Amino acid sequence: MSQISPEPPSNDIALLVQNMKLVLVVDDSRLQRRILSKSLDKWGFEVVEAESGEDAIVFCQQRQPDLILSDWMMPGMSGLEFCQKFRALSGDHYAYFILLTSKSEKEEVARGLDSGADDFLTKPVDKNELRARIKAGERILHMQRELTETNRLITDTLDELQRVYDSLDKDLLEAKKLQQSLLRERHKIFDQGALSLMLRSSGHVGGDLVGFFPIGSDQLGLFAIDVSGHGISSALMTARLAGYLSATAPDQNVALKRKDDGGYVARPPSEVIEALNDLVLDEMETEHYFTLMLAIVDLATGKVTISQAGHPHPAIQRCDGSIVQSGTGGFPVGLMSGISFEQFEVQLFPGDRLLILSDGITECPDPTDQMLGEDGLEQIMTRLKDIKGTAFLEALVWEVSDFASTSDFPDDVSGILFEYHGVNHPT
């Protein structure tokens, strides 16, 4: 039934009707139903009557009420049973449930609350008390529906974030493939030695990059870069820097100088890093800086000319297994203008090898936050002195993983291993 009284509802009841529009009255007594419905009609509610719990359930399966007034004691399905069945089918829609009863014992009240009832009214129902209980129910319904709406918005937002994450994750996987493609060759054999490269990001993409470029037939350029951070912006910076040290486009390689005969000669590594420092500060709009090690290897003599810009010291392992770690240190590239960089020379003899690593190795922490350090690296290199090429770099990562008790390193890891054979090494 849906009868509206010509008597206008008061302001507080009008507000209640906005949030609690449909009321279901369940009682086996037609008289009791009519008494309740008359008051609710006058207050502007839409009222539906049911004479049993069974009929009420059938109605609720078709339409969900906002407020239920149900007698406790009814033939067939009791008010408690109806309340339990209603709560089971109501889902996200919450209705305020008031039991009408002559019971006042605490145990009985507790049973009603356990069954899902929200409140109680003692029969015969007082009109003013009914009005007060409805107002209390409206406040609860208002908060519950605000919470439901908030949860819906959160769920929708999380779903949208998940879609965005899935899209970003897909893009990052593609970016990882592209970044790894910058390392075209991970192992290369020369007449005078063997070169192995390693690049491993702590996330999808990282800020490390290693590479090489030939300089004529008797020299080899090696570079190791570690851009600050290890996310997308760092990866974009490494991609741009890769172009400045390109092996496939020598005209764009800032480490090379064109000769009159059309060939190329190496520029001094310190001069190259100074040029890169000026280029980053003058032409790149970035807050990133990077460490760099640039080395020019004379394949015929074994002499290596190195300039170091904040990168970890190179490690030389002699053919007898002894290890030397030293360098000039220097400032990272892109921090300050007008600074100069030093260069130094090391001599490789047949059987020696040069190892250049990013600080993701030496600064890798163990479970107690103690870093591996140069001493730890030296111990690992000593244990691996008989392992060659890419197998050495893989074994090095395994050893560091064992030290850290995890294979998920907190920073990117990259490395160059050059094993010098000498000019008379058999091919």
Secondary structure, DSSP 8 states (H G I E B T S, - for coil): -----SS---HHHHHHHHH--EEEEE-S-HHHHHHHHHHHHHTT-EEEEESSHHHHHHHHHHS--SEEEEESS-SSS-HHHHHHHHHHHHTT---EEEEEES---HHHHHHHHHTT--EEEESS--HHHHHHHHHHHHHHHHHHHHHHHHHHHHHHHHHHHHHHHHHHHHHHHHHHHHHHHT---SEEEETTEEEEEEEE-SSSS-SEEEEEEEETTTEEEEEEEEESS-SHHHHHHHHHHHHHT-SS-GGG-TTEEE-TTS-EEE--HHHHHHHHHHHHHHH---S--EEEEEEEEETTT-EEEEEEEB----EEE-TTS-EEE-------BTS-SS----EEEEE--TT-EEEEE-HHHHT-B-TTS-B-HHHHHHHHHHHTTT--HHHHHHHHHHHHHHHHT-S--SS-EEEEEEEE--TT---
